[in-house]
């Protein structure tokens, strides 16, 4: 079998040679004929040549583009710097329009409200609200604080048994240590409490004693002792205050922020308020006050104390109140001299205004609601339910009318009072009493 395969391979090779060799011979003869007549150069020995391989050249386009972009960026930055310099230096005409155009073209413009033409960039509340008096120097708020804060104190009433602490404020009115505060700040003082006072800028506490209190006007005087003269405040005149006038409160809000100053204006005068059953007319201010400010000074633009901070409306913002200093100067002096307020007109009568539609058959008017036993009103013969018609010839339409008549008289004066009692007019004689006799 192997021999048969070998013979077959030989036959195939022979056949291929028989076909290819003749054709090859014919081609060679043709080539020889074409070149037989041509000059054939002598065969030279080939020479060796050195061939240098050049590295492939890279494109410079990216580098050129980056250079151009960098140059443009530098030009833009230079232009922007010059533009801003000219703009801020005021060297460009119509600078605001040019700047707006630049911002808009750069895509940086944002929406904003136009500033009103009525706006005043130079406005100062401190200057606008200051009262100008040729006889007094108007102070800045910084000067006012430097003047008043050293004489403003923080007051703490410490209960030794429960270790509870109540806080308030006050201000020193004499170099020997008399301090004015609110009566309600120290109303819980007793043998089991300590009264401590911290003067502005000092860390050491002073032990204080109570000189006297007056619940009717919510003021009190306490005293501390010092080897050196103490800083004091200057008392002003609250009777000449104007709405819109500068008002500054300094105190100890929350009992932890001693020496806090808040600034506002006088928002209103003679605001009627009731304290411990007594009617008072207070100064209203929007200078912020909080618990702990009670007893602190309310100060005007001359650095004078024109009120004693004593209340705020807890359900509203910007409604603080202070006792007008002019209305209590004599009471402060009386407490220091006598330990209490004396020679203050007193009626011993509580009245209430009743409208006609409040009760069936009632007429509009001021009615006697309460009487202090053996007080001036009780001794005069007032009865609960009497409608007061006139007092000292003045028609009584509201309770303030009675207060006006009372305060226009001195202790011991007698006034005629006409009342309506069960439809009949009754004339009574009332002798003005002394509040000190009934405390």
C-alpha positions as CSV (number, residue, x, y, z in Angstrom):
1,X,0.0,0.0,0.0
2,X,2.8,2.4,0.9
3,X,4.5,1.6,-2.4
4,X,1.4,2.5,-4.3
5,X,1.2,5.9,-2.6
6,X,4.8,6.6,-3.3
7,X,4.4,5.7,-7.0
8,X,1.4,8.1,-7.2
9,X,3.4,11.0,-5.8
10,X,6.2,10.5,-8.3
11,X,3.7,10.5,-11.1
12,X,2.2,13.8,-10.0
13,X,5.7,15.4,-9.7
14,X,6.6,14.3,-13.2
15,X,3.5,15.7,-14.6
16,X,4.1,19.1,-13.0
17,X,7.7,19.2,-14.3
18,X,6.6,18.3,-17.8
19,X,4.1,21.3,-17.7
20,X,6.3,24.0,-16.0
21,X,9.8,23.4,-17.5
22,X,8.8,24.0,-21.1
23,X,7.1,27.2,-20.2
24,X,10.0,28.4,-18.2
25,X,12.4,27.7,-21.0
26,X,10.3,29.7,-23.4
27,X,10.3,32.7,-21.1
28,X,14.1,32.6,-20.6
29,X,14.7,32.4,-24.4
30,X,12.5,35.5,-24.9
31,X,14.4,37.5,-22.3
32,X,17.8,36.5,-23.8
33,X,16.6,37.7,-27.3
34,X,15.5,41.1,-25.9
35,X,18.8,41.7,-24.1
36,X,21.2,40.2,-26.6
37,X,21.6,43.5,-28.4
38,X,22.0,45.7,-25.3
39,X,25.2,46.7,-23.6
40,X,25.4,44.8,-20.4
41,X,27.5,46.7,-17.8
42,X,30.2,44.9,-16.0
43,X,29.0,43.5,-12.7
44,X,30.3,45.8,-9.9
45,X,30.7,44.8,-6.3
46,X,27.8,46.4,-4.2
47,X,28.9,49.1,-1.7
48,X,27.6,49.3,1.9
49,X,25.6,52.4,2.8
50,X,24.7,53.8,6.2
51,X,21.0,54.6,6.6
52,X,19.9,56.9,9.5
53,X,16.5,56.3,10.9
54,X,14.7,59.6,11.6
55,X,12.3,59.7,14.7
56,X,8.7,60.2,13.8
57,X,7.7,64.0,14.0
58,X,4.8,64.9,16.4
59,X,2.2,67.6,15.7
60,X,2.7,71.0,17.4
61,X,-1.0,71.9,17.1
62,X,-2.0,71.2,20.8
63,X,0.9,73.2,22.1
64,X,0.0,76.1,19.9
65,X,-3.7,76.0,21.0
66,X,-2.7,75.9,24.7
67,X,-0.4,78.9,24.2
68,X,-3.1,80.9,22.5
69,X,-5.6,80.1,25.2
70,X,-3.2,81.1,28.0
71,X,-2.4,84.4,26.2
72,X,-6.1,85.1,25.9
73,X,-6.7,84.4,29.6
74,X,-3.8,86.7,30.6
75,X,-5.2,89.4,28.4
76,X,-8.7,89.0,29.9
77,X,-7.3,89.1,33.5
78,X,-5.4,92.2,32.7
79,X,-8.4,93.9,31.1
80,X,-10.6,92.9,34.1
81,X,-8.1,94.3,36.6
82,X,-7.8,97.6,34.8
83,X,-11.5,97.9,34.5
84,X,-12.2,97.2,38.1
85,X,-9.4,99.7,39.2
86,X,-10.9,102.4,37.0
87,X,-14.4,101.6,38.2
88,X,-13.6,101.7,41.9
89,X,-11.4,104.8,41.6
90,X,-14.3,106.7,39.9
91,X,-12.4,107.3,36.7
92,X,-15.0,105.8,34.4
93,X,-17.9,108.0,33.4
94,X,-21.2,106.4,34.1
95,X,-19.4,103.8,36.1
96,X,-22.5,102.1,37.4
97,X,-24.0,101.6,33.9
98,X,-20.7,100.3,32.7
99,X,-20.3,98.0,35.6
100,X,-23.9,96.6,35.1
101,X,-23.1,96.1,31.4
102,X,-19.9,94.3,32.3
103,X,-21.6,92.0,34.8
104,X,-24.5,91.3,32.4
105,X,-22.1,90.5,29.5
106,X,-20.1,88.2,31.7
107,X,-23.2,86.3,32.7
108,X,-22.7,87.2,36.4
109,X,-25.8,89.4,36.8
110,X,-28.3,88.3,39.4
111,X,-31.7,89.6,40.2
112,X,-31.8,92.1,43.0
113,X,-34.2,94.8,44.2
114,X,-33.6,98.3,43.2
115,X,-32.5,100.6,46.1
116,X,-35.1,103.2,46.8
117,X,-34.1,106.8,45.9
118,X,-35.3,107.7,49.4
119,X,-32.6,105.5,51.1
120,X,-30.0,107.5,53.0
121,X,-26.6,105.6,53.4
122,X,-25.5,108.2,55.9
123,X,-28.5,107.8,58.2
124,X,-27.8,107.3,61.9
125,X,-30.5,106.5,64.4
126,X,-28.3,107.8,67.2
127,X,-28.1,111.2,65.6
128,X,-31.7,111.3,64.4
129,X,-33.1,110.4,67.8
130,X,-30.7,112.5,69.9
131,X,-32.2,115.6,71.6
132,X,-30.1,118.7,70.9
133,X,-29.7,121.0,73.9
134,X,-27.3,123.9,73.7
135,X,-26.7,123.5,77.4
136,X,-25.9,119.9,77.3
137,X,-23.5,117.7,75.3
138,X,-25.1,114.9,73.2
139,X,-23.2,111.7,73.6
140,X,-22.7,108.7,71.4
141,X,-23.9,105.3,72.5
142,X,-20.4,104.3,73.3
143,X,-19.9,107.4,75.5
144,X,-23.2,106.8,77.2
145,X,-22.3,103.2,77.9
146,X,-18.9,104.2,79.3
147,X,-20.6,106.8,81.5
148,X,-23.5,104.8,82.8
149,X,-22.4,101.1,82.9
150,X,-19.9,101.5,85.7
151,X,-22.8,102.6,88.0
152,X,-25.2,99.9,86.8
153,X,-25.4,96.9,89.0
154,X,-26.6,93.3,88.9
155,X,-28.7,92.2,91.8
156,X,-29.2,88.7,93.1
157,X,-31.5,87.5,95.8
158,X,-30.3,84.2,97.1
159,X,-32.5,81.9,99.2
160,X,-30.2,80.1,101.5
161,X,-32.7,77.3,102.2
162,X,-33.7,76.4,98.7
163,X,-30.6,77.8,97.0
164,X,-32.9,79.5,94.5
165,X,-31.7,82.8,92.9
166,X,-33.7,85.7,91.5
167,X,-32.0,88.4,89.5
168,X,-32.5,92.0,88.6
169,X,-30.7,95.3,87.9
170,X,-30.2,98.6,89.5
171,X,-28.2,101.8,89.4
172,X,-26.1,103.7,92.0
173,X,-27.3,107.2,92.8
174,X,-24.8,108.2,95.5
175,X,-21.1,107.7,96.1
176,X,-21.8,106.1,99.5
177,X,-23.8,103.3,97.9
178,X,-27.5,104.0,97.6
179,X,-29.0,101.9,94.7
180,X,-32.4,102.3,93.1
181,X,-34.2,99.2,91.8
182,X,-37.7,97.8,91.5
183,X,-39.7,96.7,94.5
184,X,-40.6,93.5,92.8
185,X,-36.9,92.6,92.4
186,X,-36.5,92.2,96.2
187,X,-40.1,91.5,97.2
188,X,-39.2,88.0,98.5
189,X,-36.3,89.2,100.7
190,X,-36.4,87.8,104.2
191,X,-34.1,86.7,107.0
192,X,-33.4,83.6,105.0
193,X,-32.1,85.4,101.9
194,X,-29.0,87.2,100.9
195,X,-28.9,90.2,98.8
196,X,-25.8,90.4,96.6
197,X,-24.8,93.2,94.3
198,X,-22.2,93.2,91.5
199,X,-21.0,96.5,90.2
200,X,-20.2,96.8,86.5
201,X,-16.7,95.5,85.7
202,X,-16.1,94.1,89.2
203,X,-16.0,90.4,90.1
204,X,-16.4,90.7,93.8
205,X,-20.0,90.8,95.2
206,X,-21.2,93.4,97.8
207,X,-23.6,92.5,100.5
208,X,-26.6,94.8,100.4
209,X,-29.2,95.9,102.8
210,X,-32.8,97.1,102.1
211,X,-33.5,100.7,102.9
212,X,-37.2,100.7,101.9
213,X,-39.7,99.8,99.3
214,X,-42.8,101.4,97.7
215,X,-45.1,98.9,96.1
216,X,-47.4,101.6,94.7
217,X,-44.7,102.9,92.4
218,X,-42.7,99.6,92.3
219,X,-39.4,101.2,93.5
220,X,-37.0,100.2,96.2
221,X,-33.7,101.5,97.6
222,X,-30.9,99.2,98.8
223,X,-27.4,100.1,100.0
224,X,-23.9,98.7,99.9
225,X,-20.8,99.9,101.6
226,X,-17.4,100.6,100.1
227,X,-14.1,102.1,101.3
228,X,-13.8,104.0,98.0
229,X,-16.3,106.4,96.4
230,X,-18.6,104.5,94.0
231,X,-19.5,105.6,90.5
232,X,-22.9,107.2,90.1
233,X,-25.5,108.0,87.4
234,X,-27.0,111.4,86.6
235,X,-30.8,111.7,86.9
236,X,-32.6,113.5,84.1
237,X,-36.0,115.0,83.5
238,X,-38.6,112.5,82.1
239,X,-41.2,115.3,81.9
240,X,-39.6,116.7,78.8
241,X,-39.2,113.4,76.9
242,X,-40.4,113.3,73.3
243,X,-41.7,110.3,71.2
244,X,-38.9,109.2,68.9
245,X,-36.2,110.3,71.3
246,X,-33.2,108.0,71.8
247,X,-33.6,105.5,74.6
248,X,-30.9,103.1,75.9
249,X,-31.4,100.3,78.4
250,X,-28.5,98.9,80.4
251,X,-28.9,95.9,82.7
252,X,-28.6,92.2,83.5
253,X,-31.0,90.4,81.2
254,X,-31.8,86.8,82.1
255,X,-29.6,87.2,85.2
256,X,-26.5,86.1,83.3
257,X,-25.7,88.9,80.9
258,X,-24.5,91.7,83.2
259,X,-23.8,95.0,81.4
260,X,-25.9,94.4,78.4
261,X,-26.9,97.5,76.4
262,X,-29.8,97.8,74.1
263,X,-30.8,100.8,72.0
264,X,-34.1,102.1,70.8
265,X,-36.4,105.1,71.0
266,X,-39.2,106.5,73.2
267,X,-42.2,104.8,71.7
268,X,-44.9,106.4,73.9
269,X,-45.6,108.3,77.1
270,X,-48.0,107.9,80.0
271,X,-48.9,104.3,79.0
272,X,-51.4,103.2,81.7
273,X,-50.3,99.9,83.5
274,X,-51.5,98.2,86.6
275,X,-48.9,96.9,89.1
276,X,-49.9,95.1,92.3
277,X,-53.3,96.7,92.0
278,X,-51.9,100.2,91.5
279,X,-52.3,102.2,88.3
280,X,-49.1,103.7,86.9
281,X,-48.3,105.7,83.8
282,X,-45.1,104.4,82.2
283,X,-42.7,105.2,79.4
284,X,-42.9,102.8,76.5
285,X,-39.7,102.0,74.6
286,X,-38.6,99.5,71.9
287,X,-35.2,99.1,73.4
288,X,-35.1,95.4,74.2
289,X,-35.8,94.4,77.8
290,X,-36.1,91.0,79.4
291,X,-36.3,89.3,82.8
292,X,-33.4,90.6,84.8
293,X,-33.6,94.1,83.2
294,X,-36.0,95.1,86.0
295,X,-34.7,98.0,88.0
296,X,-32.1,99.0,85.5
297,X,-31.7,102.5,84.0
298,X,-33.4,103.8,80.9
299,X,-31.0,106.5,79.6
300,X,-31.4,109.5,77.2
301,X,-28.9,110.9,74.6
302,X,-27.2,113.0,77.3
303,X,-26.4,109.9,79.4
304,X,-29.0,110.8,82.0
305,X,-31.4,108.3,83.6
306,X,-34.9,109.1,82.6
307,X,-36.6,105.9,83.7
308,X,-36.5,102.7,85.8
309,X,-37.1,99.7,83.6
310,X,-39.8,97.6,85.2
311,X,-41.9,95.6,82.7
312,X,-42.4,94.2,79.3
313,X,-45.2,92.6,77.3
314,X,-44.3,88.9,77.0
315,X,-46.6,88.3,74.1
316,X,-45.1,91.0,71.9
317,X,-41.7,92.2,70.8
318,X,-40.4,95.7,71.3
319,X,-42.8,96.6,74.1
320,X,-40.8,97.6,77.1
321,X,-41.8,99.9,79.9
322,X,-40.1,102.1,82.5
323,X,-41.2,104.3,85.4
324,X,-40.6,108.0,84.6
325,X,-37.8,109.2,86.9
326,X,-39.4,112.6,87.5
327,X,-42.5,110.9,89.0
328,X,-40.5,109.0,91.7
329,X,-37.6,111.3,92.6
330,X,-39.4,112.6,95.7
331,X,-40.3,109.0,96.6
332,X,-36.7,107.8,96.3
333,X,-35.6,110.7,98.5
334,X,-38.4,109.9,101.0
335,X,-37.3,106.2,101.2
336,X,-33.7,107.2,101.9
337,X,-34.7,109.8,104.5
338,X,-37.6,108.0,106.2
339,X,-37.3,104.4,105.1
340,X,-40.6,104.7,103.3
341,X,-42.6,107.1,101.2
342,X,-44.4,109.7,103.4
343,X,-46.6,112.7,102.8
344,X,-48.1,111.0,99.6
345,X,-51.8,111.7,99.1
346,X,-53.8,108.6,99.8
347,X,-57.6,107.8,99.4
348,X,-57.8,104.2,100.5
349,X,-60.4,103.6,97.8
350,X,-60.3,101.4,94.8
351,X,-62.6,102.4,91.9
352,X,-63.8,100.7,88.7
353,X,-65.2,102.2,85.5
354,X,-68.5,100.5,84.5
355,X,-70.2,101.0,81.1
356,X,-74.0,101.2,80.8
357,X,-74.2,97.9,79.0
358,X,-72.1,96.0,81.5
359,X,-74.9,95.6,84.0
360,X,-78.7,95.9,83.7
361,X,-79.8,99.3,84.9
362,X,-76.2,100.7,85.3
363,X,-75.1,104.1,84.1
364,X,-71.7,104.9,82.7
365,X,-69.4,106.0,85.5
366,X,-66.7,105.4,88.1
367,X,-67.9,103.2,91.0
368,X,-66.4,102.5,94.4
369,X,-65.2,98.8,94.2
370,X,-63.1,98.4,97.4
371,X,-62.4,100.3,100.6
372,X,-59.4,100.1,103.0
373,X,-60.8,99.6,106.5
374,X,-60.5,102.9,108.5
375,X,-58.9,104.5,105.4
376,X,-59.7,108.0,104.2
377,X,-62.6,106.8,102.0
378,X,-64.1,104.6,104.6
379,X,-63.9,107.4,107.2
380,X,-65.6,109.8,104.7
381,X,-68.6,107.5,104.4
382,X,-68.0,105.9,101.0
383,X,-70.1,102.8,100.3
384,X,-69.2,100.1,97.8
385,X,-71.3,100.7,94.7
386,X,-71.4,104.5,95.0
387,X,-71.0,106.2,91.6
388,X,-68.6,109.1,92.0
389,X,-70.0,112.2,90.2
390,X,-67.7,115.0,91.2
391,X,-64.6,115.5,93.4
392,X,-63.4,118.9,94.4
393,X,-65.8,120.3,91.7
394,X,-64.2,118.1,88.9
395,X,-66.6,115.9,86.9
396,X,-65.4,112.3,87.3
397,X,-65.7,110.4,84.0
398,X,-62.8,107.9,84.5
399,X,-60.5,106.7,87.2
400,X,-57.6,109.0,86.1
401,X,-59.8,112.0,86.9
402,X,-59.7,110.9,90.6
403,X,-56.0,110.4,90.5
404,X,-55.5,113.9,89.1
405,X,-57.6,115.4,91.9
406,X,-55.8,113.4,94.6
407,X,-52.3,114.3,93.3
408,X,-53.2,118.0,93.1
409,X,-53.7,118.1,96.9
410,X,-51.5,117.6,100.0
411,X,-51.9,115.2,102.9
412,X,-54.5,116.6,105.2
413,X,-56.5,118.6,102.6
414,X,-60.3,118.2,102.6
415,X,-62.2,117.8,99.3
416,X,-66.0,117.7,98.6
417,X,-67.2,114.5,96.9
418,X,-70.6,114.0,95.3
419,X,-71.8,110.4,94.7
420,X,-74.9,108.8,93.3
421,X,-76.2,106.2,95.8
422,X,-79.3,104.3,94.8
423,X,-80.4,107.2,92.5
424,X,-79.8,109.9,95.1
425,X,-77.0,112.4,95.2
426,X,-75.0,112.3,98.4
427,X,-72.3,114.9,99.4
428,X,-69.3,113.6,101.4
429,X,-66.2,115.3,102.8
430,X,-62.9,113.4,102.2
431,X,-59.7,114.2,104.0
432,X,-56.6,113.2,102.0
433,X,-54.6,110.7,104.0
434,X,-50.9,109.7,104.0
435,X,-50.0,106.5,102.3
436,X,-47.3,105.8,104.9
437,X,-49.9,105.4,107.6
438,X,-51.5,102.5,105.8
439,X,-48.6,100.4,104.7
